[in-house]
Amino acid sequence: MPLTYPIAEQTLDNGLRVVVSSDRAVPIVAVNLWYDVGSRHEPPGLTGFAHLFEHLMFQGSRNVASGQHFSLLETAGASLNASTFFDRTNYFESLPSGGLDLALWLEADRMGYLLDAVNQENLDNQRDVVKEEKRQSYDNRPYGDSYERLVKLTFPADHPYAHMTIGSMADLDAASVEDVHAFFRTYYGPNNAVLTIVGDVAEEDAFDAAKRYFGHLPAVPKPPAAPDGTIGPLTEVRRDDVVSDVPSDLVTMMFRLPVDGTPELDAAGLALDILAAGQSGRLNRRLVRDEQIAQSVSGGALPLIGGVSFGTLTGIASDGVDLQKVEDALLEEIEKLAEHGITGDELATVQAQAERDWLEQLATCAGRADEISHHALLFGDPNRINTRIDQVKAVTVEQVQAAAAQWIRASGRAQVTYRQSETAGEQA
């Protein structure tokens, strides 16, 4: 049975798509704004710009002093944040429903008037913040650069998914205030965004508030389309072997997968879940519980809309175990699934896990708002939240094996291994 969360939509005269889902159960409202810009939209020389704006958007706008965006909302009892991804950027807050006007006013002020506050000093400051984030999250953290290495192996250099959202520090260093202003004017207009309001507010009142705060903002010229990233599965093995000061030896693999929104991607994602999701996954049973050659295994699909998605599998070797044993076992299980398929019970288990995770995501106003924005922006259909799990549950045993046989193969993977340096091994 499909879910029945209420969905109401309006598009303002300036092109802003507004979606409202009223839920009077608790006095909470979630405001969620997705912009149709992520790292795949960044042209050469401007990598990292979408993520840079994730920082700049909190540093003040025409009517909001630097630092006030967070402090005003937190004083009103809000939790808030933002994130950048390959396909989009989102900004979100949840707060007592009496704070809805404050949240909408703040979001509208930075959508319309952010550039009043983006000067050289502000840019230099946030550029340094991004550099420090890269040092902490990528450069100086064990395995922190694994995804960066994997996407470079998985995609051609000019592919829209070939660089991470953090971008190139050289590109950020070279960026001028004029470059940054031009990027904002291209992508951060009302006609390139979806605003979702979920929670303790009547539909009519929510739409009226959206018009009041956003309706006067001018549309931007239609942004250029992101490059077409359509590409087939990998047909060779691409490796990067790293010796580093890591706590344990690790192997991680990446596979190209079908584009999001297709039954093929759902099937490939379920195949990876059968391998790696939870205690009942094949890899956990064999590598961790039975043979005890791995401390842990993990993996799953990462859906993307730019012509291709990707998925990963990772194993961390147990102390004293040759990493090659872990790699060989991973590859053997990959081939077993592709060649011999799965059982109906295995499929039912991972479909039930997917349903549980989906219902948990939709159970909160914040989670529901994020998924509504997601499906409205990337698929044009916010009501997809009510039918999404039925698509996953419709996947068959045969579809899972077919997707695995085409996309998840030992002979078509990117792989990064991390092995302890002798110094790290001696310290351990």
C-alpha positions in Angstrom: 0.0 0.0 0.0 1.3 3.5 -0.8 1.9 6.0 1.9 -0.5 8.9 2.3 1.5 11.9 3.5 -0.4 15.0 2.2 1.4 16.9 -0.5 0.4 20.3 -1.9 2.3 22.3 -4.5 2.4 25.8 -5.9 4.9 27.6 -8.1 5.4 31.3 -7.5 5.5 33.8 -10.3 9.3 33.9 -10.0 9.6 30.1 -10.5 10.1 29.0 -6.9 8.5 25.6 -6.4 6.9 25.5 -2.9 5.7 22.1 -1.5 3.8 21.9 1.8 2.9 18.9 3.9 0.8 19.8 6.9 1.2 17.7 10.0 -0.4 19.0 13.2 0.7 16.2 15.4 3.5 18.2 17.1 4.2 22.0 17.2 7.2 21.7 15.0 7.9 23.0 11.5 10.7 22.0 9.1 11.9 24.4 6.4 14.0 22.8 3.7 15.5 24.5 0.6 17.2 22.6 -2.2 19.1 24.4 -4.9 19.7 22.6 -8.2 23.5 23.0 -8.0 26.1 20.6 -6.8 29.6 19.6 -7.7 28.5 18.1 -11.1 27.4 21.6 -12.2 30.9 23.1 -11.6 32.8 23.9 -14.8 36.6 23.3 -14.9 38.4 25.9 -12.8 35.4 26.4 -10.4 35.4 23.2 -8.5 34.3 23.5 -4.9 32.2 26.5 -5.5 28.8 24.9 -4.5 30.4 23.7 -1.2 32.0 27.2 -0.7 28.5 28.7 -0.7 27.4 26.2 1.9 29.7 28.2 4.1 29.1 31.7 2.7 25.4 31.4 3.1 25.8 31.5 6.9 28.0 34.6 6.9 25.4 37.2 6.6 23.3 38.9 3.9 21.8 42.4 3.3 19.7 42.4 6.4 21.4 39.8 8.5 24.8 40.5 10.2 27.6 37.9 10.0 26.9 35.1 12.5 23.3 36.1 13.1 21.7 33.4 10.9 22.7 30.7 13.3 22.2 32.7 16.5 18.7 34.0 15.6 17.5 30.5 14.7 19.1 28.8 17.7 17.6 31.4 20.0 14.2 30.5 18.6 14.9 26.8 19.4 16.0 25.7 15.9 18.4 23.0 14.8 19.9 23.9 11.4 22.6 23.0 8.9 23.4 22.6 5.2 25.0 20.0 3.0 26.6 19.9 -0.5 26.5 16.8 -2.8 27.2 15.9 -6.4 23.7 16.7 -7.5 22.4 19.5 -5.2 22.9 21.8 -2.2 20.4 22.0 0.6 19.8 24.3 3.6 17.4 23.3 6.4 16.1 24.1 9.8 13.5 22.6 12.2 12.0 24.7 15.0 8.9 25.4 17.0 6.1 26.3 14.6 5.9 29.9 15.9 9.3 30.5 14.3 8.3 29.7 10.7 8.3 33.4 9.6 11.8 33.9 11.0 13.1 30.9 9.1 11.5 31.9 5.9 12.7 35.5 6.2 16.3 34.4 6.8 16.3 31.9 3.9 14.8 34.6 1.6 17.2 37.3 2.6 20.2 35.1 1.7 18.6 33.9 -1.5 18.0 37.4 -2.7 20.7 39.5 -1.0 23.6 37.3 -0.1 26.1 39.1 -2.3 25.7 42.3 -0.3 27.9 40.5 2.3 30.3 38.6 0.0 33.4 40.7 -0.1 37.1 39.9 -0.3 37.5 39.6 3.5 34.5 37.3 3.7 35.7 35.2 0.8 39.2 34.9 2.2 37.9 33.9 5.6 35.6 31.2 4.3 38.2 29.9 1.9 40.5 29.3 4.8 37.6 27.5 6.6 37.2 25.2 3.6 40.9 24.5 3.5 40.9 23.6 7.2 37.9 21.3 6.6 39.8 19.5 3.8 42.8 19.0 6.1 40.6 17.6 8.9 38.2 15.5 6.8 40.4 14.4 3.9 44.1 14.9 4.4 44.8 14.2 8.0 42.1 11.6 8.8 42.8 7.8 8.3 41.3 6.8 4.9 39.9 10.3 4.6 40.9 10.6 0.9 39.5 7.2 -0.1 36.4 8.6 -2.0 38.6 11.3 -3.6 40.9 8.6 -4.9 38.0 6.3 -5.9 36.1 8.8 -8.0 39.3 9.7 -9.9 39.7 6.0 -10.8 36.1 5.4 -11.5 35.4 8.3 -13.9 37.2 10.1 -16.7 38.9 13.3 -15.7 36.3 15.5 -17.4 33.3 13.6 -16.0 31.0 15.6 -13.8 31.4 13.1 -10.9 35.2 12.9 -11.2 35.8 15.5 -8.4 34.5 15.6 -4.8 32.3 18.4 -3.5 35.3 19.8 -1.5 36.8 20.8 -4.9 40.3 21.8 -5.7 42.2 24.1 -3.3 44.0 25.6 -6.3 40.6 26.5 -7.9 39.5 28.1 -4.6 42.8 30.0 -4.3 42.4 31.4 -7.8 38.7 32.4 -7.3 38.0 36.1 -7.3 35.1 37.9 -5.7 33.8 38.4 -9.2 34.0 34.7 -9.9 32.1 33.9 -6.7 29.4 36.5 -7.4 28.9 35.2 -10.9 28.4 31.6 -9.7 25.8 32.7 -7.2 23.9 34.8 -9.8 23.8 31.7 -12.0 22.4 29.1 -9.6 20.9 30.6 -6.5 17.7 32.1 -7.8 14.1 31.1 -6.9 13.5 29.4 -10.2 16.4 27.0 -9.5 15.2 25.9 -6.1 12.5 23.9 -4.2 11.2 25.2 -0.9 9.5 22.6 1.3 7.6 23.3 4.5 6.5 20.4 6.7 4.8 20.3 10.0 2.4 22.3 12.2 1.1 24.8 9.7 -2.0 25.0 7.5 -1.3 24.6 3.8 -2.8 28.0 2.9 -0.8 29.8 5.7 2.4 28.1 4.5 1.9 29.2 0.9 1.0 32.7 2.0 4.2 32.9 4.0 6.3 31.6 1.1 4.8 34.3 -1.2 5.3 37.0 1.4 9.0 36.3 1.9 10.1 34.9 -1.5 7.6 36.2 -4.0 9.3 39.5 -4.7 12.7 38.0 -5.4 13.6 38.1 -9.2 14.2 34.9 -11.2 17.7 34.3 -12.6 18.4 33.4 -16.2 17.9 29.7 -16.8 21.2 28.1 -15.6 23.2 26.0 -18.0 22.5 22.3 -17.9 25.0 20.1 -16.1 27.2 18.0 -18.4 25.8 14.7 -19.5 27.5 12.0 -17.4 26.0 9.0 -19.0 28.6 6.2 -18.9 28.5 2.4 -18.8 29.9 0.0 -16.2 33.6 -0.3 -15.7 35.3 -3.0 -17.8 38.7 -3.1 -16.2 40.4 -3.0 -12.8 41.9 0.4 -11.7 43.9 0.3 -8.5 45.5 2.8 -6.1 47.6 1.2 -3.3 48.5 3.4 -0.4 50.9 2.9 2.4 50.0 5.2 5.3 49.8 5.7 9.0 46.3 4.0 9.3 45.0 2.0 12.2 44.2 -1.1 10.1 44.6 -2.4 6.6 41.6 -1.6 4.4 40.3 -2.3 0.9 37.5 -0.3 -0.7 36.0 -0.9 -4.1 33.8 1.3 -6.3 31.5 0.2 -9.1 29.6 2.4 -11.6 25.9 1.7 -11.3 22.8 2.6 -13.3 21.3 6.1 -13.0 18.9 6.9 -10.2 15.2 6.6 -10.8 15.5 3.3 -12.7 14.5 -0.2 -11.6 18.1 -1.2 -12.5 19.6 1.1 -9.9 17.1 -0.3 -7.3 18.2 -3.8 -8.2 21.9 -3.0 -8.0 21.4 -1.3 -4.7 19.6 -4.3 -3.3 22.5 -6.5 -4.6 25.0 -4.5 -2.6 22.7 -4.7 0.4 22.6 -8.5 0.2 26.4 -8.4 0.2 27.0 -5.8 2.8 24.0 -4.5 4.7 23.7 -5.5 8.4 24.6 -8.6 10.3 22.8 -10.9 7.8 24.8 -9.7 4.8 26.8 -12.3 3.0 30.1 -10.5 3.6 29.5 -10.0 7.3 28.6 -13.7 7.8 31.6 -15.0 6.0 34.4 -12.5 6.6 33.5 -11.2 10.1 31.7 -14.0 11.8 32.8 -17.3 10.2 36.4 -16.7 8.9 37.1 -13.7 11.2 39.5 -12.2 8.6 37.8 -8.8 8.7 36.9 -6.5 11.6 34.0 -5.1 9.6 32.5 -4.8 6.1 30.2 -2.2 4.7 28.8 -1.0 1.4 25.9 0.2 -0.6 24.7 2.2 -3.5 24.9 6.0 -3.9 22.1 7.1 -6.2 22.9 9.9 -8.7 20.9 11.5 -11.5 23.7 12.6 -13.9 23.7 9.6 -16.1 25.3 7.1 -13.7 25.4 6.3 -10.0 28.1 4.4 -8.0 28.3 1.9 -5.2 31.0 0.7 -2.8 32.2 -2.3 -0.8 34.7 -2.0 2.0 36.5 -4.5 4.2 38.8 -3.7 7.1 41.3 -6.5 7.8 41.5 -8.1 11.3 44.8 -7.6 13.1 47.5 -9.9 11.7 45.5 -10.9 8.6 46.9 -10.3 5.1 44.7 -7.7 3.4 44.9 -9.9 0.2 42.7 -12.5 2.0 40.0 -9.9 2.5 40.2 -8.6 -1.0 40.0 -12.2 -2.4 37.0 -13.0 -0.3 35.2 -9.8 -1.3 35.8 -10.6 -5.0 34.7 -14.2 -4.6 31.4 -13.2 -3.0 30.9 -10.5 -5.7 31.2 -13.1 -8.4 29.1 -15.7 -6.6 26.2 -13.2 -6.5 26.6 -12.2 -10.2 26.8 -15.8 -11.4 24.5 -17.7 -9.1 22.0 -15.1 -8.0 20.2 -14.7 -4.7 17.3 -16.3 -2.8 13.8 -15.0 -2.3 14.4 -14.8 1.4 17.6 -12.7 1.0 15.7 -10.3 -1.2 12.7 -10.1 1.2 15.2 -9.3 4.0 16.9 -6.4 2.4 13.6 -5.0 1.0 12.2 -5.1 4.6 15.3 -3.3 5.8 14.9 -0.7 3.1 11.2 -0.2 4.1 12.1 0.2 7.7 14.8 2.8 6.9 12.4 4.7 4.6 9.7 4.9 7.2 12.2 6.1 9.8 13.3 8.8 7.5 9.8 10.0 6.9 8.7 9.8 10.5 10.2 13.2 11.4 9.2 16.5 9.9 12.8 17.2 9.0 13.4 13.9 7.3 10.2 14.2 5.4 10.9 17.7 4.3 14.3 16.7 3.0 12.9 13.8 1.0 10.1 15.9 -0.4 12.7 18.5 -1.6 14.8 15.7 -3.0 12.1 14.1 -5.1 10.6 17.5 -6.2 13.9 18.9 -7.3 15.6 15.8 -8.9 12.5 14.0 -10.2 9.8 16.7 -10.4 7.5 14.6 -8.2 7.3 15.3 -4.5 4.6 12.7 -4.1 7.3 10.1 -4.9 7.9 9.9 -1.1 4.5 8.0 -1.0 5.3 5.5 -3.7 9.1 5.1 -3.5 9.2 2.1 -1.3 6.7 0.2 -3.5 9.3 0.6 -6.4 12.0 -1.0 -4.2 9.6 -3.8 -3.2 8.7 -4.5 -6.8 12.3 -5.6 -7.7 12.6 -9.3 -8.4 15.2 -11.9 -7.8 16.0 -12.0 -11.5 16.4 -8.2 -11.7 18.9 -8.2 -8.8 21.1 -10.9 -10.5 20.9 -9.2 -13.9 22.0 -5.8 -12.4 24.8 -7.5 -10.5 26.0 -9.4 -13.5 26.2 -6.2 -15.5 27.4 -3.6 -13.0 29.0 -5.3 -9.9 31.9 -7.5 -11.2 35.4 -8.2 -10.0 36.6 -7.4 -13.5 35.0 -3.9 -13.5 36.0 -2.1 -10.4 38.0 0.8 -9.0 39.9 -0.1 -5.9 42.0 1.6 -3.2 43.9 -0.3 -0.5 45.5 1.2 2.6 48.2 -0.7 4.3 49.9 0.2 7.5 53.4 1.6 7.2 56.1 -0.3 9.1 56.2 2.5 11.7 52.4 2.3 12.2 52.6 -1.5 12.5 55.4 -1.3 15.1 53.4 1.2 17.1 50.4 -1.0 17.0 
